[in-house]
Amino acid sequence: MEQDPKELSTIEVKRGLEILKNIGIVDIVLSGGDPLLRDDAKEIIDYSTDRFITTVYDNGSMAVKKIEALRNVDFVAISIDSLNEAKNDYIKDVPGAWKRAIDTVEVLKKEKINVCVTPTISQLNLYEIADITKYFTEKGVPVWYCLYSYDQNNDANQLFRIGKPNDKLVIKDKKGMVKLCDSLINMRKKNNKILITDKLLKALRSLFSEEKRVWNCQALKNFLVVDHLGRIGGCHNQNFVGTVFDLPKMWNSKKFSSLRETYNSCSQCSYLCYIAYSLHGSPYGNLLIVKDHWKNANMFLSYT
């Protein structure tokens, strides 16, 4: 995979990170694609970890090769969707994905780099999420979760696109999903390596049991998305609304206030990360998730 020649330079990324810090951002998630493909990955990640709680997503293909770039991150998140190798590779549609991911988790743990596993909950693995959770947390590896979803609009101007429709992955057993939420709530009582809050699990339970959204989207308020060109949006589903370099003059503008109201009434997605940030967007709310897990959790204390 080649880098986009138009993507932000190292200096521009650092400048953007400073702007994000100055408007009060405390938590950065570096994902892609794969941010580790950049030649300057270590420099950027080190710069981020000095200023934010920083998580780096990787599919297991690059983390070991760029291990020195990951020494100081709060977590490296590795996606594993099944304990069964063949099933995992089928879901990922990438032969060898399971072995690479498992090997990566073991190497990072041995190197004392904070690593967690992030299964994406779908119909194909719904009934083994509890087993995946137990397997990895018993090995001292924290687990947090994604929820299978895909972009449902067809707006060519949205920031970027995630996923594609796959009827086999769509969660059809809603009672099974409710049961999983209850199981994880019970497991969390004795397992502090399950990195999802009761509040979030209860919100998911309401979504699947009653088709009720007990949250309002807080895009462009509690979270925002920045792409590789520096364009920003409340979330990736929306049209970009400027660049990261515009934020100082736009963050408190009437335009952004109006956009926040629009996003607040949006109900088109169920991306777990957006739900989490909508429910836990304040520094205190985030602290409920990260305390006792992230090495930089004490950074929140300076914001409260």
ABEGO torsion letter per residue (X at the ends): XBBBAABBBAAAAAAAAAAAAAAGBABBBBBOEBAAABAAAAAAAAAAAAABBBBBBBAGAAAAAAAAAAAABABBBBBBABABAAAAAAAAGBBGAAAAAAAAAAAAAAAGBBBBBBBBBBAAAAAAAAAAAAAAAAAGBBBBBBBBBBBABABAABABBBEBBBAAABBABAAAAAAAAAAAAAAAAABAABBBBAAAAAAAAAAAAAGBBABBBABGAABBBBBAAGBBBABAABBBAEBAAAAAAAAABAAAAAAAAAAAABAABABAAAAAAAAAABAAAAAAAABGABAAAAAAAAAX
